Every structure is written in structure tokens, then in C-alpha cells.
């Protein structure tokens, strides 16, 4: 089994700690997107938990997935012509 590099190990330890400490506060998704780990973490969750324990249908994430980012409110787009709507919305 390949050893995790020290930088990656520290990032993963911080993410694991934040997942526990900030449970229910809504930061996990943003942590995963910011560190570019949403694909591996979420796909692993869907495949090992949702897929293995239920009949629910799900779509796996891709690196270029437009579902990652939320849409910009229409009022914000109207107020600021420099903003461009998030792809997929």
C-alpha cells in the first residue's frame, strides 16, 4: 500500500477534524470543493453507502461537474453586469 505524502496527510487530518467538529454547520461541502476532494469523497459515499444499502439512483460526480457550484441569484446578475452565471444554470 502506497504511503500518503505528508502534505496530503495533514490536509486529510484537518478535513477529518473539521467534519467532526463542525458537524451540521454546512462547511463540509465547501471544504471538499476548496481542496478539490469532492469527487473522490462523494463518489465513495454514493458507491459504498447509498448504492450498497439502498435502491436509490444516483449520479456520480465528475471533475468538471456543474453541480459543484451554486447558481448566482438573478438580482445579483442584474445589479452587476460583470458577473457571469454559473455553468449549468
N, C-alpha and C positions, 0 to 999 in steps of 0.2 A: 504494500500500500504506500502511495506517494505521500510524503510529508508536506504539510501546508507551509507556505513561506511565512516568515514571522509577521510581515505587514498584513497579510491576509488573515492570519490567526488573530491579530489584535482587532481588526475590523469586525470579524465574526464574533469575537468575545463581546465587543461593545454592542453590536446589534442584538445578541442574545440577552445581554443585561437590560438593554432598553426595552426589549419585548416583554420582559418580566416586570420591570419597574414601572413602565408606562402603559400597562395593560388597560385597554378600554379608553385610552385618551386620544386615539386616532393618529398616532405618529408612525406606526409600523409601515404602512404603505409608502409614506414619503421617505422613510429611511431606506426601504428596499429600492425605490426608484432612484434616489440620490446616489446610492452605492452601486447601481446597475445590477442588483441581485434579484429583481422581481421575477424574471423569467425562471431561474432555477428554483427559487423558493416556492413560488406559487404553483408552478407545474408539478413539483414534487408533492405539494399538498394535494392538488387535484388528483394526481395519479395514485398516491398511496392512501389517501383518506376518503375523498369523495368517490372516486372510481372503484375502490376496493370495498367500500362499505354501503354503497347505495346504487340505485339505478339512475341517478340524476345525470343528465347530459351536461357536458362542459366543454369549453373550448380552451385549449392551451394557449399560453402567451407566446408571442414571438418578440424578438428584439426590436422590431420596427412597428410594434402594435400601437394603433391609435387609441386603444382603450386605456393606455397608461396615463394620459394627461386629460384633465378635465376641460370642458369647454369654457370659453370666455363668455361672460354674460353679454347679451346683446346691447344692453345700456352702456357697458364699458366700451364696446366696439364703436358705438355711435359717438361717445364722448371723446374718444381718442383715435384718430384716423391712422396712427402709427401701429396700432395693434392689428394682428392678423389672427383670424380664428384658427383654433387648433384643428389639425387634420382629422377628418372623420366626422366632423360636426357641421 
